[in-house]
Amino acid sequence: MTFQNELINWYLINKRDLPWRHTNDAYTIWLSEVILQQTRVEQGLPYFNRFLENFPTVADFASATEAKVLKLWQGLGYYSRGRNMHATAQIVVKDYDGIFPNLHDELIKLKGIGEYTAAAISSFSSGEARAVVDGNVFRVLSRFYGLATPINSPAGKKEFYALANDLLYKEDPALYNQAIMEFGAMQCKPKSPNCGICPVNQSCYAFNHGQVNVLPVKIRKAEQKHRYINYFVCFEDEKVLIRERQAGDIWQHLYDFPSLETTEEYKWSDSLLIDRVKTVFGSKADFTFISAKKHILTHQIIHVQFFALKNYIFNFNKQKELNWVSLSKLDELPQPKVIHDFVLEYFYKDKME
């Protein structure tokens, strides 16, 4: 038990004071776990606070509109997880009388809750003896035990989960799970860990064999796809033309501007882009370049250009998702981060300076 005891002792001295560590409420812990799968603690804490403030109970979450949920989720990415949370809240109200489950076998049935999340919630809320294995745990175990099986392979996951469950401190699984996760986040960091002051460095395989920067091993993902989206901003009478993105692509049910996607990046003066614009927006359409951005997703790199559009013709009967909205209304609607950032820079520039 030396390894486990060392981590627990380190944790009791170095742990961060985080709000979800002061409760065993399964709903609150669920909120924190799903949000922190998306981002680091520092960035995720404001999101956690906003969600808990807007939805203090699972019933409040269930009764919210999807648009409000996605607006609060805005900026985290993987919007399907926000939608899954909404669906889960509704299931809990309907099938569990509004009492969020706190045992693994019930949690794993809920939408968007996988093995890691079910183990975390059950461990932290009910003390169930389930090993939690996240990226931090993979890294600590790989380095300490010298495991080179890729952590994102089926064989790797099986090997690491088996080891994690063997190591689980059964007398207080929640404490041990928190300890090893926090140790990975703060001490055994992905880059430049301070191995010189690590309490387990004498027994750490990676430290003693010069493998700290090699472990853990991951199989390289497929190369990211590049996409080129040209947005056209139409602004009249203090209103802007927006559209709701439909199912079947990124940013489902989020709001952006009318757009044209091309196979490569074109400057506003390129004849091919001019022809496309006039075909869609009418022969008298006039557009000027505003700005360009690059937005990186897990599997895609989105190259975005924004243009101001005037003298256009648009067939609204064929584009039912298009609507004119005020800027105040747009602020209430969920938007992809690249759109949200543009709106702040373009429409609120004077207020920001």
Phi, psi and omega in degrees: 000008183300314181302309181298316181296320178298317180294318180295317178298318177299316182297316182298334179271323192250355187299148176278148179273099184243142189299325182285354176272000180253018182212156170245019178289119186297324180296313180297318180294321177302314178304312184294318184294316181292318180295319183284349171290341184267337190199175177285163183303315183301320180278330184280335184302315177298324177295315178303314181297320180293317180297315182291326178291318181282328182231076183295340177230163178294331177294321176297319179296314183298326184275354180288159173282155177298323180300320180292320179299313181292328177295317178292329180281344188310127179104346181274339184078178182045061185296340177299331178291323175297318178293322178296322177299317180299315179296320179297317178301319180293323178294318180297320178293318184285313189259344183237019178055031177077009178256114185293129180299151179232013177244142187309310188293337174275320181297321185294344179281343187278150184295132176082000179255113178260193185299315181299309185295319179297319179294319181296310183297314183294322179293312186282335183263328184238355181076018179296142184279078177234126179286134177263126182234101175245189182301324178295318181291317176307314185294314181298312182293320180298315182289314185294318184262358178068041181269121184254003176295130182306130185288342179257023174254155177304319180295320180296313180299318179297316181295314184289322178295321179296316179295316181300320179289327176294325183277346187305131180278098190295334182290330178208075184299325181296316180297314181294317179300315177298321184295312184289326176293316180293323178298318178292325182285325188250327184254302182271061187288159180302317182238139176052051174291147181273079185293338182297333180249014181288131183290345181243019185294331181295333181255002185279122181299312184297319180294318184277349180239015178063035185247011184301321181274000180258323183261146358282164180263136176232142174287131181295137179282163178298151181299140181291143178277140177261133177232151184233109183245127179252115180263143181240118186263117179248119186228115181217140176051044178064021177231153180238147181272122181233167174221152174267124179290140185264176181293158175101002180209181177299156172061040180303128179066017168263168187246134175219202182253165171306144186211163171231130176259136181238165183279347177207173183277128179243143171282159185297338181269356180292134185297326181296319177291319178301316180297318179297316181298314183290331176294320183274319189254003178103154187293339181265004182300137181233126182224147180229146183290137176250301182196169178226147180217160173238129183239121186258122173253176183300314185246001184218147169246117185261117175264116188245136170236142177247135178231143171275132186241133178225164176055041183259162172236132181226134179274097184293334180295332179267352183232065187296339181280357180275139179210150171271131178223153174286163178296325178295322177291320178300323179300333182277345186266144178289135183228150169301150184302322181295328177285316180302315180295320179295316180301316179298317184286323188271315185267337184241022185302315182297324182286334182279336184278000000 
